[in-house]
Amino acid sequence: MRRLRSTVVVVAGERAAETVAGLDGLHNVRAVRRGERTPAEITDVVVRASATYVVHDADPLAEVGEAWTAFFDEAAPAGALEVAIESTLAALRAERLILPDYYVVLDPDDLPETRRHWWLGVLAGAAPARVVPSPASAAAVTHTLGGLAAGRWWPADLEGWLRGLPRTIPDRAGLAAGSAAGR
């Protein structure tokens, strides 16, 4: 994986683009809205950035998160989650996608239940300090950026972790990781 000069933060949620736009102009923050850009174009911007923080709304795990949610909501065709996982793994290996240092999840209490389990169970279970809830406003996210804590990175066996997602049940997501960390 490529070493970056900046701390990369993905803002996720219904108001992510508007919230990221509100961060534009902050000292040491490069705010990048996805808009019409491809994930590879966002990755290029992130890699070239030299600000302390690069904050954007182009979640590299979006396809997997949507497929995982649809899988457990029984709204996806058979195999869709596995296809999303393999596609994302290929893009990560080719460095067309780069995992962020942090996810800031906007208004998680307002999310549908299974989607909330994706953010605060699956992802937070994999890297607890790397998924941070926040109100959906630029001011709240600015405050959140100032308080980001160091913590365990994403799983070392990223392929194994992602390929295990079809067996990660929503209301149990994150429990095994949390209890293992407490031993």
GIRATA-V172399 format. One record per residue. N is the residue number from 0. SS is DSSP state (H for helix, E for strand, L for the rest). PHI is phi in whole degrees, -180 to 180 (* if undefined). OMEGA is omega in whole degrees, -180 to 180 (NA if undefined). Layout:
BEGIN
N_SS_PHI_OMEGA ; N_SS_PHI_OMEGA
END
This chain:
BEGIN
0_L_*_-179 ; 1_L_-69_177 ; 2_L_-87_-177 ; 3_L_-106_179 ; 4_L_-85_-174 ; 5_L_-113_169 ; 6_E_-85_-175 ; 7_E_-99_-178 ; 8_E_-127_174 ; 9_E_-98_174 ; 10_E_-97_-175 ; 11_E_-124_178 ; 12_L_141_-175 ; 13_L_-59_-177 ; 14_L_-103_-176 ; 15_H_-62_-176 ; 16_H_-61_180 ; 17_H_-67_179 ; 18_H_-67_178 ; 19_H_-61_179 ; 20_H_-59_179 ; 21_L_-70_179 ; 22_L_-90_-179 ; 23_L_-59_179 ; 24_L_97_177 ; 25_L_-68_178 ; 26_L_-61_178 ; 27_L_66_177 ; 28_E_-124_171 ; 29_E_-104_-179 ; 30_E_-95_-176 ; 31_E_-127_175 ; 32_L_-90_-178 ; 33_L_-64_-178 ; 34_L_53_-178 ; 35_L_-93_-178 ; 36_L_-72_175 ; 37_L_-79_175 ; 38_H_-57_179 ; 39_H_-65_178 ; 40_H_-67_176 ; 41_H_-64_178 ; 42_H_-58_178 ; 43_H_-61_178 ; 44_H_-63_-179 ; 45_H_-62_-178 ; 46_H_-65_-177 ; 47_H_-82_-174 ; 48_L_-68_178 ; 49_L_-127_177 ; 50_L_-72_177 ; 51_L_-59_178 ; 52_E_-122_167 ; 53_E_-114_-177 ; 54_E_-115_180 ; 55_E_-146_-177 ; 56_L_-117_-179 ; 57_L_-106_-177 ; 58_L_-64_179 ; 59_L_-69_178 ; 60_L_-104_-177 ; 61_H_-58_-178 ; 62_H_-61_179 ; 63_H_-68_180 ; 64_H_-61_179 ; 65_H_-66_-180 ; 66_H_-68_179 ; 67_H_-63_179 ; 68_H_-62_180 ; 69_H_-64_179 ; 70_H_-58_-177 ; 71_H_-81_173 ; 72_L_-90_-179 ; 73_L_56_-179 ; 74_L_-120_-177 ; 75_L_-125_175 ; 76_L_-70_179 ; 77_L_-57_176 ; 78_L_89_-177 ; 79_H_-63_180 ; 80_H_-66_180 ; 81_H_-63_178 ; 82_H_-64_179 ; 83_H_-62_180 ; 84_H_-63_-178 ; 85_H_-66_178 ; 86_H_-63_179 ; 87_H_-67_177 ; 88_H_-61_179 ; 89_H_-62_180 ; 90_H_-68_177 ; 91_H_-68_178 ; 92_H_-62_-179 ; 93_L_-81_-179 ; 94_L_61_170 ; 95_L_-80_175 ; 96_L_-126_177 ; 97_L_-134_177 ; 98_L_-66_179 ; 99_L_-78_172 ; 100_L_-72_-177 ; 101_E_-144_167 ; 102_E_-114_170 ; 103_E_-108_-176 ; 104_E_-99_-176 ; 105_E_-81_176 ; 106_L_43_-177 ; 107_H_-62_180 ; 108_H_-67_-180 ; 109_H_-89_-179 ; 110_L_-79_172 ; 111_L_-58_-171 ; 112_H_-54_-177 ; 113_H_-66_179 ; 114_H_-66_177 ; 115_H_-63_177 ; 116_H_-64_177 ; 117_H_-59_-175 ; 118_H_-73_-171 ; 119_H_-94_176 ; 120_H_-111_-176 ; 121_H_-64_-176 ; 122_H_-70_180 ; 123_H_-67_176 ; 124_H_-67_-180 ; 125_H_-76_-178 ; 126_L_-152_-170 ; 127_H_-54_-177 ; 128_H_-78_-174 ; 129_H_-94_179 ; 130_E_-123_-172 ; 131_E_-125_176 ; 132_E_-75_179 ; 133_E_-157_169 ; 134_L_-63_-176 ; 135_L_-85_173 ; 136_L_-152_179 ; 137_H_-62_180 ; 138_H_-63_180 ; 139_H_-66_180 ; 140_H_-68_176 ; 141_H_-58_177 ; 142_H_-63_179 ; 143_H_-61_179 ; 144_H_-57_-180 ; 145_H_-69_-177 ; 146_L_-115_-180 ; 147_L_-63_-177 ; 148_L_-105_175 ; 149_L_-70_179 ; 150_L_-173_180 ; 151_L_-53_178 ; 152_L_-77_176 ; 153_L_-60_-177 ; 154_L_-53_179 ; 155_L_-62_176 ; 156_L_-94_-177 ; 157_H_-59_180 ; 158_H_-63_180 ; 159_H_-63_180 ; 160_H_-63_-179 ; 161_H_-65_-180 ; 162_H_-68_177 ; 163_L_-86_-176 ; 164_H_-61_178 ; 165_H_-62_178 ; 166_H_-102_180 ; 167_L_-95_-174 ; 168_L_-80_-173 ; 169_H_-48_-175 ; 170_H_-79_175 ; 171_H_-116_-178 ; 172_L_-60_178 ; 173_L_89_-177 ; 174_H_-68_-179 ; 175_H_-65_180 ; 176_H_-66_-179 ; 177_H_-67_-180 ; 178_H_-74_177 ; 179_H_-69_-179 ; 180_H_-71_-178 ; 181_L_-85_-179 ; 182_L_-74_NA
END
